[in-house]
Amino acid sequence: YYSSNIYRQNIDKWIEIVLEKSVQELSLDFSDGDPVVPQPTLRNPQYVLPHCFYEQGMCIRVLHINSCGLGLCNFVNFIQLTSLALTRVRLSWAAMENIAHNCPFLETLSLVECYRIFKVEITLRTLGLRKLIVRHCQSLSLGIELWLPRLQYFEYAGKMVPFDMRGMDDLEVVVLDYRLDTRYSYNSEDIKSLFNPF
């Protein structure tokens, strides 16, 4: 992918054509293709999703977005979306709120190496989310707050952050992959408190 206006216009057109075909599964990957080497933080993404992407998303059920800007970030038309994976994108609290409130059938949400998101807060109890994955979101300093009665699978990888989790009666699988800080001892009360929500 190259960042010239010609290429951006071509990609905009391709996305518009694809959406006009009422596709149900769409993957937009603007990374360098190496799944092992960490990607640099995209302060100024080479490509930003166009307005037409949000205007014509009614039929999409499965969506993967990697290494681009979300732009308008209005998921009000994504009423059929059941699975969303965001990788290496700048994600704000407002964007998370927009997704949670406008995607009533969302069952799987994956956030991998997202940045500028200081807290994952999803407390919309009517949301039928069943699987949540949060991996290596570096700026997640304020932790994770969830109230998701239907959540069955939760996975977190990254630095130690506080959890506030309520009403998780259906939770069956929890995967925690911490990169332990040297300032904590294994018997530390701080570490024990991290597991209290589970």
N, C-alpha and C positions, 0 to 999 in steps of 0.2 A: 504494500500500500504506500502510495506517495501522497504528500500533503498539498499538491497543487490544486488550484480551483477546478481544473478540468477533471481530475480524478474524483474530487468530492462531488461534483455535479453528476458524474457517471454513477457513482455509488448511490446517490440520492435517487436517481432514476431507476436503478436496479431494485432498490428497496420498494419504491412505489409500484413497480410492475409486479413484484412478488406479492405484495399485499393485495393488489387488485385481483390476484389469482386465488385469494381466500385460503392461503396456506395455513396449516394448523401448527406447524413446528418451524421455528426460525432460529438460526444461529448466526450471530454477527461477531466475528472474531478479527480484531485488528491488532492482535499481539504479533510478536515476531515468530511465533510458531514453536518456540522452545518451551515445553511444559516444565522443565527442570530448573532452568536458570531464572531467578527472580527478575521480574520486569521493573524498570524504573518507574517511580511515581510520575504520573502524567499530569503535571500541573497545567499544561496547555495541550489537551488531546489533539491529535492530528485530525481526528474526525469526530464530529458531533452529530447526533441523531437529528434528522430534519423533522419539521412539523408534521409532514405527511405520515411519518411513522406512527405518531400518536393518534392521528385522525382516523387511521384505517386498520387498527389492531383488533377489530371485533372478533375475528375468527381464530386468532392465535391462542393455542392452548399451552404450548411449550416454548419458552423463550430463553435463549442464552445470549448474553451480551458481555463482550470481553474487550477491555482496553480502548474505550472510546468515551466521549462525553454524552451525558444523558440529555443535555439541552433542556427543552421545555419540561420534560419529566411530568407528564400528565397522563396517568393510566386510566382515565375515566372510561375510555372505550374498550378496555381489555377485560370485558365482562366474562369471557370464557377461559381466561388464563388459569391453569392449574399448577404450572411449574415455572419458576423463574430462577435463573442463575445469573448473578452479577459478579464479574471477575475484573479486578483492577480498574474499577470506576470510582469517580468521586461521588460520594453518597452523603446526602445531608439528612437531618432529622425530618425536614419537610418532605423529602423524597420518600422516606420510609412511611410516613403518614399517608402520603398519596397512594402508595402501593397497597397498604393495608386496608384503606377505606374504599378503594375502587376495584379491588379484585376479590369478590366475595367467594369464589370457588378455588382460591389458591390453596394448594395442599402441600407444596414443596417450595421452600425458599433457601437458596444457597448464596452466601456472601463470602467471597474469597479475595483476600488482599485488597479490599476496598479501603479508601482513605477519606479523610475529612469527616468521618463519622465518629463522634465521640461517645455515642451510646446507642445500643440497639434496644429500642423500646417498642414492644408490640403488646398492647393491653386491650385489644379489641376482642372481647370474649366471644363475639358471634363469628369471628373468623375461623374457618375450618382447617387451619394449618395443622398438618400432621407430621411434617419433617422440616427441621430447621438446622442448617449448617452455617457456622460462622468460623472462618479460618483466617488467621493471620491478618486481621484488620488492625494495622499498626496504631492508629490514633484512638482506639477504643478505650479511653482512659476512664470514662464514667460507668463502664460495665454494661450489663445486660439486664433488662427488666421485662419480664414476660408474664402474661396472664392469658394462657392459651389452653382451655380445657380439653381440646381434642389432640393436642400434641402427643405423638407417640415416640418420636425419635429426635434427640437433641445432640448435636456434635459441636464442640468448641475446641479450637486449637489456637494457641497464642500465649501472650503474657497473662499473668494472673490479674483478673479483674473481678469486681464484686458482682454477685448474682442476686437478683430479686425475682423469685419465681413463685407464682401463686396459682392455685387451681389446676395443677397438672395431674389430675387424677388418672388420665389415660397414658401417662408417660411410661414407656416400656424399656427403652434403650437410651443410655447416656454415655457419650464418649468424650472424655476430657484429655486433651494433649497439651499439658503445660510445659513451657520452657522455664524451669524453676530458677528464680532469682537467688543469688548467693546470700542475699540478706535474710532469707527465710531459712529456718531450720525445719527438718521434717516433722518435728513435734510441736511446731509453732502453733499457737492459738489462731494466728492469722490464717494459716493454711486450713486448719480445721473448720474455721468459719466459712471458708469458701465452699465447703461441701454441705453445709447445713440445708440449703434449698433442696437437696436431693435425698 
